[in-house]
């Protein structure tokens, strides 16, 4: 990226990626997780995957403010891997998570990540 933009070799790449409108590797990962959660939320996955992420109202027997959000199942160890799906989905604005078109959802998430 630095040679393309004639930047100094010590310059940080985050502003360069933002200026070019390109996602870095962590943003690509977040986009892929958000796309999977979109398919899950809209029940577009095979049935065996549709019980992977319970909502808070299914876990707690009482009402909470985040009852409709997905429950971020905390892991005991780092060996089990992070569970970023619920965290990423719950951090998206309702205007994005309420979309039913995959392509408009993807475009809005990319716009949100590039900012």
Helices and strands as residue ranges (DSSP letters): H 2-5, H 14-20, H 25-41, G 47-49, H 56-59, G 78-80, H 84-91, H 94-97, H 102-114
